[in-house]
Amino acid sequence: MSNCNLNSDGVNILAKALSNRLHDTLENINLSENDFGTVDLELLTTALSKCRRLKLLSLNSNGIGSTGCLSIANLLKNTESSNLGHLDLSGNAIDSQCAILLAESLTNNTNIKTLQLWGNKSITAKGWEAMLKLVCDSSSIEAVKTSNHILHNIPTTHRLLVSLLGIDDANLFRSALRMNNRSNKNMAIRQKIIWSHSRGDLNIASSTIPPGVMPNIISWFSDDFHDNTANLILHHDPPLKKTKEVDSIRLSSVFSIMKSRPEVCQYYISDNISDQAATILGDANDLEKELWHCLISHELLYNNRI
C-alpha cells in the first residue's frame, strides 16, 4: 500500500481492518510514501502489535515526526506480542528527540535487527549518541551487559558518524553492531566490556569479579588468534598500527587492572617463574614487577596448565 495518499481517515480504516482480520498471516507491510505527516498512528501501531507474524514494516518517506515516533516507540516496546524484526523509517522527519525515544524503546526489544534511518537529516550528535548507548552503554559493566545485543543493522555512512560522534565513538558504534550480528551473545557482551575497558570508560577491576578469575580476564587483552587486529581492538577505520597503538592499548588496559587489584598476583607461585622471567624482572620497579609477574605467570598457566 505504498504511495496511496493515506490520510488520517485512511490510516484509521486500515487499522480497523488489520484488527478485525480472522487469520494472522501478514509478514510484510509496505506503507511507504503516504505522507502521514502529523497523523496520529496510535490506532495503526496498536493493530500492528497484534500481527504476530509481522517481520518487516516499511514506513519510509511519510513525513513521520514526533507524533508518529511516539506511537512507533510504543509498538517497539510491545515485545511480547510483536515479532517485528525490520523497521524502515528512512526519509522521514525524525530528529534527535525522536531518535532518543526510539533508542529507549529498543532497550528491551529482542526482535528488531534492522532499523533504517537514512535521510533523517535532523538527527544530530545527541540522537546518534543515544543509538550508541543503546548497543553499547559503556558506563559500567552492568550497563554493557544490559545493552541491546540484537540490533545489528542501522545503515549510515562512516563519514557521517565520525563527523557527529568523533572517530572513537563512531568506530565503537560500528563495531558493536558487527558484534551484535554474531550468534554468541555472551561473546558480544565480553567483547563490549573489553572495548569499554580499553577505552577507559570503565575499569574491570572495580567490579566484584573474584581475584582468581582476573588472570583469565587479563588474557583477553593478549588474544591475537581470532582477529587480524586482535580481539581487544574494535574494528577501526583507519586501522590502528599493531606495533604501536594496539600494544599500547593492551598494556594500558592491563596496567589499570593491576593498579586497582594488585592482589591478583598472590595467586601465583614464584617457583613457576622461569629464569628468563627473573631476568626481565631484574631491573623493574615494584609495580612493574607485579605486572610482569602476573602476566608471565598467566602465560605459564595457559601453556602448561599448571
C-alpha positions, 0 to 999 in steps of 0.5 A: 500500500505504498504511495496511496495518499493515506490520510488520517481517515485512511490510516484509521480504516486500515487499522480497523481492518488489520484488527478485525482480520480472522487469520494472522498471516501478514509478514510484510507491510509496505506503507511507504510514501503516504505522507502521514505527516502529523497523523496520529498512528496510535490506532495503526501501531496498536493493530500492528502489535497484534500481527504476530507474524509481522517481520518487516514494516516499511514506513519510509518517506511519510513525513513521520515526526514526533507524533508518529515516533511516539506511537512507533516507540510504543509498538517497539516496546510491545515485545511480547506480542510483536515479532517485528524484526525490520523497521524502515523509517528512512526519509522521514522527519525524525530528529534527535528527540525522536531518535532518543525515544526510539533508542529507549524503546529498543532497550528491551526489544529482542526482535528488531535487527534492522532499523533504517534511518537514512535521510533523517537529516535532523538527527544530530550528535545527541540522537546518534549518541543515544543509538550508541548507548543503546548497543553499547552503554559503556558506563559500567559493566552492568550497563554493557551487559544490559545493552541491546545485543540484537540490533545489528543493522542501522545503515549510515555512512562512516563519514557521517558518524565520525563527523557527529560522534568523533572517530572513537565513538563512531568506530565503537558504534560500528563495531558493536553492531558487527558484534551484535550480528554474531550468534554468541551473545555472551561473546558480544557482551565480553567483547563490549566490556573489553572495548569499554575497558580499553577505552577507559570508560570503565575499569574491570577491576572495580567490579566484584569479579573474584581475584582468581578469575582476573588472570583469565580476564587479563588474557583477553587483552593478549588474544591475537588468534581470532582477529587480524587486529586482535580481539581487544581492538574494535574494528577501526577505520583507519586501522590502528598500527599493531606495533604501536597503538594496539600494544599500547592499548593492551598494556594500558588496559592491563596496567589499570587492572593491576593498579586497582587489584594488585592482589591478583598476583598472590595467586601465583607461585614464584617457583613457576617463574622461569629464569628468563622471567627473573631476568626481565624482572631484574631491573623493574620497579615494584609495580612493574614487577607485579605486572610482569609477574602476573602476566608471565605467570598467566602465560605459564598457566595457559601453556602448561596448565599448571 
